Amino acid sequence: MSSLPARSVIEFSQFDQLRDAREIISCEADALHQMGQNLGTEFCDAIDLILSRKGAVILTGMGKAGLIAQKICATLSSTGTRSHFLHPAEAIHGDLGCLHTDDTLLALSNSGETEELRRLIPLIQKMNLPLVSITAHETSTLGRASQVVLCLGDLKEAGIHQLAPSTTTTAMLAMGDALSLVISKARGFTPLQFATFHPGGSLGRRLTKINEVMRDRKEVRVTRETTSIREAFIQLSRPGRRSGAVIIVNGLDQVTGIFTDSDLARLLEERREGQLDRPISEVMTAEPTTIQSDASLEAAITLLKTRKLSELPVVDQQHYLVGLIDITDVIGWQPQRESAEVNTQAS
């Protein structure tokens, strides 16, 4: 059936649009609340079953349920559980070959009577693979074939005609998120592991280790406490990207201070030129803020923002200098909004 032409759009005031939208959202929210209240130990059975298997979680579903299954698959994968999506129609044309004896099937179908899934069930049973289902009723074909059933119950679709999958797919997605995140917690999944799986995303970038972003010590201007300011700036002048800071270390090579271009400008503005030939330790910022080399980039950004810093020395556990984070190094690693905040504070 072709879509209605634009001229057939009915009169629909903003008041009516907002009223309907709020009713739809409320309908779905109420369904989620009710589903959460009714959730029983069968959820724990599903968790235990998946955790007991060494293979991957294979998700399957048709139509809108299949799209939700693909999203759940992505969430499982990104939170530490190997998972793949198997299209039920393609499965009977060769894709069953992707299954392994240690895998677990997770099937989504509100009715539990989807034809493609019904054709797939005997094949799964023949392979002796356990089946977990997210469906409306245990008594459906899918429900009866499952070792564990996560029941959605009788849900009313949202909207004036209550036809398009809306409330049911929202409920499936919420159930899948609950499964994924509880399994992730049970596996002891960490934020740094999350970063490993999300190197290109903003969250992953923020959880990146500092040593992947920092300037190595050989790129940092470093001098001793007894060096004069003039000597420090003459001797440490070098081409290439330049930080606005000199890091001062003691005889044990431990960080004891920092002296920035702003500090130098302040001396000149105050007509204290004579200080230029005095030891840099007399005017450095002693015991500067530092960060451990195994910390996350997010921690470094937080320090730069909250303490309004432009340079942050990176040290090891013995407080030896290993590198430097300059504010210009991290701006490109942040979401756009946070980047603007850091840039504003540095200026």
C-alpha positions as CSV (number, residue, x, y, z in Angstrom):
1,M,0.0,0.0,0.0
2,S,1.4,3.4,-1.0
3,S,1.8,6.1,1.7
4,L,-0.8,8.9,1.9
5,P,0.1,12.0,-0.1
6,A,1.1,15.1,1.9
7,R,-2.2,16.8,1.1
8,S,-4.1,14.1,3.1
9,V,-2.5,15.2,6.4
10,I,-5.3,15.9,8.9
11,E,-5.6,18.9,11.1
12,F,-3.4,18.3,14.1
13,S,-2.7,21.1,16.6
14,Q,0.5,21.3,18.6
15,F,-1.6,20.8,21.7
16,D,-2.9,17.5,20.3
17,Q,0.5,16.4,19.1
18,L,2.1,17.0,22.5
19,R,-0.8,15.2,24.2
20,D,-0.5,12.2,22.0
21,A,3.3,12.1,22.4
22,R,3.1,12.2,26.2
23,E,0.5,9.5,26.2
24,I,2.7,7.2,24.1
25,I,5.7,7.8,26.3
26,S,3.6,7.3,29.4
27,C,2.2,4.0,28.0
28,E,5.7,2.7,27.3
29,A,7.0,3.9,30.7
30,D,4.1,2.2,32.5
31,A,4.7,-1.0,30.7
32,L,8.4,-1.0,31.7
33,H,7.5,-0.3,35.3
34,Q,5.0,-3.2,35.4
35,M,7.5,-5.5,33.7
36,G,10.1,-4.6,36.3
37,Q,7.8,-5.2,39.1
38,N,6.8,-8.7,37.8
39,L,10.3,-9.8,37.0
40,G,11.1,-13.1,38.9
41,T,13.8,-15.6,39.4
42,E,13.6,-16.7,35.8
43,F,15.8,-13.7,35.0
44,C,18.5,-15.1,37.4
45,D,18.1,-18.5,35.6
46,A,18.8,-16.8,32.3
47,I,21.9,-15.1,33.8
48,D,23.2,-18.3,35.2
49,L,22.6,-20.2,32.0
50,I,24.5,-17.7,29.9
51,L,27.4,-17.4,32.4
52,S,27.7,-21.2,32.5
53,R,28.3,-21.5,28.8
54,K,31.8,-20.9,27.3
55,G,30.5,-19.9,23.8
56,A,28.8,-16.8,22.5
57,V,25.3,-15.5,22.9
58,I,23.5,-15.8,19.6
59,L,20.6,-13.5,19.2
60,T,17.8,-13.9,16.7
61,G,14.5,-12.3,15.9
62,M,12.4,-11.3,12.9
63,G,11.3,-7.8,11.8
64,K,11.2,-5.2,14.5
65,A,12.1,-7.8,17.2
66,G,15.2,-8.6,15.0
67,L,16.3,-5.0,15.1
68,I,16.0,-5.0,18.8
69,A,18.0,-8.2,19.0
70,Q,20.8,-6.6,17.0
71,K,20.9,-3.7,19.5
72,I,21.0,-6.1,22.4
73,C,23.8,-8.0,20.6
74,A,25.8,-4.8,20.3
75,T,25.3,-4.0,24.0
76,L,26.4,-7.5,25.1
77,S,29.5,-7.3,22.9
78,S,30.5,-3.9,24.2
79,T,30.1,-4.9,27.8
80,G,32.2,-8.1,27.8
81,T,30.0,-10.9,26.4
82,R,30.7,-12.3,23.0
83,S,27.6,-12.2,20.9
84,H,26.4,-12.4,17.3
85,F,23.1,-11.9,15.5
86,L,21.6,-14.7,13.5
87,H,18.9,-13.8,11.0
88,P,16.3,-16.6,11.3
89,A,15.5,-16.6,7.6
90,E,19.1,-16.8,6.6
91,A,19.8,-19.4,9.3
92,I,18.1,-22.1,7.3
93,H,20.1,-21.2,4.2
94,G,23.5,-21.9,5.6
95,D,24.0,-19.4,8.4
96,L,23.5,-22.1,11.0
97,G,27.1,-23.0,10.4
98,C,28.1,-20.0,12.6
99,L,26.8,-21.9,15.7
100,H,29.0,-23.7,18.1
101,T,28.1,-26.4,20.6
102,D,28.9,-24.0,23.5
103,D,26.7,-21.2,22.3
104,T,23.4,-20.0,23.9
105,L,20.5,-18.8,21.8
106,L,18.5,-15.7,22.8
107,A,15.3,-15.4,20.7
108,L,13.0,-12.4,20.6
109,S,9.3,-12.6,19.5
110,N,6.4,-10.9,21.1
111,S,3.9,-13.5,19.9
112,G,6.2,-16.4,20.1
113,E,4.7,-17.7,16.8
114,T,6.9,-16.0,14.2
115,E,7.1,-18.4,11.3
116,E,10.8,-18.1,10.7
117,L,11.5,-18.8,14.4
118,R,9.2,-21.8,14.4
119,R,11.1,-23.3,11.5
120,L,14.4,-22.6,13.3
121,I,13.4,-24.1,16.7
122,P,13.7,-27.8,15.6
123,L,17.1,-27.2,14.1
124,I,18.3,-25.6,17.4
125,Q,16.9,-28.5,19.4
126,K,18.7,-30.9,17.1
127,M,22.0,-29.2,17.8
128,N,21.2,-29.4,21.5
129,L,21.7,-25.7,22.1
130,P,19.9,-24.0,25.1
131,L,17.3,-21.4,24.2
132,V,16.3,-18.4,26.2
133,S,13.4,-16.4,24.9
134,I,12.0,-12.9,25.4
135,T,8.3,-13.3,24.5
136,A,4.8,-12.5,25.8
137,H,3.8,-15.9,27.1
138,E,5.4,-19.2,28.2
139,T,2.6,-21.1,26.4
140,S,3.6,-19.9,22.9
141,T,5.6,-22.2,20.6
142,L,8.8,-20.2,21.3
143,G,8.1,-20.2,25.1
144,R,7.5,-24.0,25.2
145,A,10.7,-24.7,23.4
146,S,12.8,-22.5,25.7
147,Q,14.8,-23.5,28.7
148,V,14.2,-20.1,30.2
149,V,11.4,-17.7,29.3
150,L,11.5,-13.9,30.1
151,C,7.9,-13.0,29.9
152,L,6.8,-9.6,28.7
153,G,3.2,-10.3,29.5
154,D,0.2,-8.8,27.7
155,L,1.4,-5.4,26.6
156,K,-0.7,-2.8,24.7
157,E,1.1,-1.1,21.9
158,A,1.1,2.6,22.0
159,G,-0.6,5.0,19.6
160,I,-4.1,5.5,18.4
161,H,-4.4,2.2,16.5
162,Q,-2.2,0.2,18.8
163,L,-0.7,-1.7,15.8
164,A,2.9,-0.7,15.3
165,P,5.4,-2.5,17.6
166,S,6.3,0.2,20.1
167,T,5.6,-0.8,23.7
168,T,6.6,-4.4,23.1
169,T,9.9,-3.5,21.4
170,T,10.7,-1.0,24.1
171,A,10.1,-3.8,26.7
172,M,12.3,-6.2,24.8
173,L,15.1,-3.6,24.6
174,A,14.8,-2.9,28.4
175,M,14.9,-6.6,29.2
176,G,18.0,-7.0,26.9
177,D,19.7,-4.1,28.6
178,A,19.0,-5.6,32.0
179,L,20.5,-9.0,30.9
180,S,23.6,-7.3,29.3
181,L,24.4,-5.1,32.2
182,V,23.8,-7.6,35.0
183,I,25.9,-10.2,33.1
184,S,28.6,-7.5,32.6
185,K,28.6,-6.9,36.4
186,A,28.8,-10.6,37.1
187,R,31.8,-10.9,34.9
188,G,33.6,-8.0,36.7
189,F,33.7,-5.9,33.5
190,T,35.7,-2.7,34.1
191,P,35.6,0.8,32.6
192,L,39.0,0.3,31.1
193,Q,37.8,-2.9,29.4
194,F,34.9,-0.8,28.0
195,A,37.5,1.7,26.7
196,T,39.3,-1.2,24.9
197,F,36.1,-2.0,23.0
198,H,35.3,1.6,22.3
199,P,38.5,3.2,21.1
200,G,36.7,5.4,18.7
201,G,33.9,6.7,20.9
202,S,34.0,9.7,23.3
203,L,33.6,7.4,26.3
204,G,36.4,5.2,25.2
205,R,38.6,8.1,24.5
206,R,38.0,9.5,28.0
207,L,39.0,6.2,29.5
208,T,42.1,5.9,27.4
209,K,45.3,5.5,29.5
210,I,47.3,8.7,29.8
211,N,50.5,7.1,28.5
212,E,48.8,6.7,25.1
213,V,48.3,10.5,24.8
214,M,51.0,12.2,26.8
215,R,54.2,13.7,25.5
216,D,57.0,11.4,26.4
217,R,59.7,12.7,28.7
218,K,62.1,13.2,25.8
219,E,59.7,15.8,24.4
220,V,59.4,17.7,27.7
221,R,61.6,20.6,28.9
222,V,63.2,19.3,32.1
223,T,65.8,21.0,34.3
224,R,67.4,20.8,37.7
225,E,66.5,23.0,40.7
226,T,69.8,24.8,40.6
227,T,69.6,25.9,37.0
228,S,68.9,29.6,36.4
229,I,65.8,30.6,34.6
230,R,67.8,32.1,31.7
231,E,69.9,28.9,31.4
232,A,66.8,26.8,31.4
233,F,65.1,28.6,28.6
234,I,68.2,28.9,26.5
235,Q,69.4,25.3,26.9
236,L,65.9,23.8,26.6
237,S,64.9,25.6,23.4
238,R,63.9,23.1,20.8
239,P,62.0,22.9,17.5
240,G,58.7,21.0,17.1
241,R,55.6,21.1,19.3
242,R,56.4,23.1,22.4
243,S,54.9,23.0,25.8
244,G,54.5,26.2,27.8
245,A,56.2,24.6,30.9
246,V,59.5,23.6,32.3
247,I,59.5,20.7,34.7
248,I,61.9,20.9,37.6
249,V,63.4,17.8,39.1
250,N,65.7,17.2,42.1
251,G,68.9,15.2,42.3
252,L,66.9,12.0,42.4
253,D,65.1,13.0,39.2
254,Q,61.8,13.3,41.1
255,V,59.4,16.2,40.1
256,T,59.6,19.0,42.6
257,G,58.2,22.0,40.6
258,I,56.9,23.6,37.4
259,F,57.7,26.9,35.8
260,T,55.5,28.1,32.9
261,D,55.7,30.7,30.2
262,S,53.1,32.6,32.2
263,D,55.4,32.7,35.2
264,L,58.2,34.1,33.0
265,A,55.9,36.8,31.6
266,R,54.8,37.7,35.2
267,L,58.5,38.2,36.2
268,L,59.1,40.6,33.3
269,E,55.9,42.5,33.9
270,E,56.9,43.0,37.5
271,R,60.4,44.2,36.4
272,R,62.1,41.4,38.2
273,E,64.7,40.7,35.4
274,G,67.4,40.1,38.0
275,Q,65.6,36.9,39.0
276,L,66.4,35.4,35.6
277,D,69.9,34.6,36.7
278,R,68.8,33.1,40.0
279,P,68.0,29.3,40.5
280,I,64.6,28.4,39.0
281,S,63.7,26.7,42.3
282,E,63.2,30.2,43.8
283,V,60.3,31.1,41.6
284,M,58.9,27.7,40.5
285,T,55.5,26.4,41.7
286,A,56.7,23.8,44.2
287,E,54.9,20.4,44.6
288,P,52.8,20.9,41.4
289,T,49.7,18.9,40.6
290,T,50.8,15.6,38.9
291,I,49.0,12.5,37.7
292,Q,50.0,8.9,37.6
293,S,50.9,7.4,34.3
294,D,48.4,4.6,34.7
295,A,45.5,7.0,35.2
296,S,42.8,7.5,32.6
297,L,42.5,10.5,30.2
298,E,39.2,11.4,31.9
299,A,41.1,11.8,35.2
300,A,43.6,14.1,33.5
301,I,40.9,16.2,31.9
302,T,39.1,16.5,35.2
303,L,42.3,17.9,36.9
304,L,42.9,20.3,34.0
305,K,39.4,21.6,34.3
306,T,38.9,21.8,38.0
307,R,42.3,23.3,38.8
308,K,42.4,25.5,35.7
309,L,45.8,24.0,34.5
310,S,47.4,24.1,31.1
311,E,50.2,21.5,31.8
312,L,50.1,18.4,33.9
313,P,53.3,16.4,34.7
314,V,52.9,12.7,34.5
315,V,54.8,10.6,37.0
316,D,55.3,7.0,38.1
317,Q,54.7,5.7,41.6
318,Q,58.2,6.9,42.7
319,H,57.3,10.4,41.4
320,Y,59.8,10.2,38.6
321,L,58.8,12.2,35.5
322,V,57.6,10.1,32.6
323,G,55.8,12.6,30.5
324,L,53.5,15.6,30.3
325,I,49.9,16.3,29.3
326,D,49.4,19.7,27.7
327,I,45.9,21.1,27.3
328,T,46.4,21.2,23.6
329,D,47.0,17.4,23.6
330,V,43.6,16.5,25.1
331,I,41.2,19.0,23.4
332,G,40.8,16.8,20.3
333,W,40.2,13.7,22.4
334,Q,37.0,15.1,24.1
335,P,33.4,15.5,23.1
336,Q,32.9,18.9,21.5
337,R,31.1,20.5,24.5
338,E,33.8,19.4,27.0
339,S,36.5,20.5,24.6
340,A,35.0,24.0,24.5
341,E,34.8,24.1,28.3
342,V,38.5,23.2,28.7
343,N,39.6,25.7,26.1
344,T,37.6,28.5,27.8
345,Q,39.2,27.8,31.2
346,A,42.7,27.7,29.7
347,S,42.4,31.1,28.0
